[in-house]
């Protein structure tokens, strides 16, 4: 059996390390760090994500403020809301929950968040700092994955890594962080020929392409570390049974699976992060870390 990379354990260590920094920031500012979470509309998944982020704030003692405009809001109206938050001295960090409604220009919105309050690390200025290797908020999920590899002492320096997926949120920043840690990085995507061969060369695979159970045993070199970022809901009983999720399906009428085949990965990987319970907890932990970091800069 491969080693299970438990994100909850890593999250607790991150939280423990943040607590003395939080106390120092609060003493300096005379208030706890403030995170504003902007949730547009009533998307159930987005509402759950935001609820989890607010709970993370409560667990640590960060002050959270939920801003929830209607789904009909225009780009211009949302930009005005962000401008208020940018100029609010009690708010150190701002997160805009994606996706936004179709009538809203997501790029304009993300670029309107002040770089010094960018909790997600998505502003072009902060992306540029990442490319240049300068301190700045990092995209939460990739930063969390690096913390996981560090916690479990999985060597990155000099190793080959394959990142499957090239999104601005995960794939691209993940590749840059691995590169900065001296890995030799291959970025794969939907147009990559011989995808299984490219992945099979890697010591570390980060699967973030959004296709359930795409990564099978043929993709994984024996002993490799596999980080599964995907989350897909399976509603077909036969598919759930094929992927080893029969019990979950029987209990809930559906099952969750990542981008990696959970049956196959156990046969060949040396270590892997499961879905759920792997990367997910670290995304929120690094959001908290970014919030504290931004508050420290505002003190």
Secondary structure, DSSP 8 states (H G I E B T S, - for coil): --EE--HHHHHHHHHHHHHHHHHHHHHHHSS--EEEEE--S--HHHHHHHHHHHHHHHHHT-EEEEE---TT--HHHHHHHHHHHHT-TT--EEEE-S---TTS-HHHHHHHS-GGGBTTS-SHHHHHHHHHT------HHHHHHHHHHHHTT---TT-EEEEE---TTTHHHHHHHHHHTT-EEEEE-TT-TTHHHHHHT-SEEEE-S--TT-B-GGG--TT-EEEE---EEE--HHHHHHTT-HHHHHHHSSEEE-SB-HHHHHHH-SEEE-TTTSSHHHHHHHHHHHHHHHHHHH-
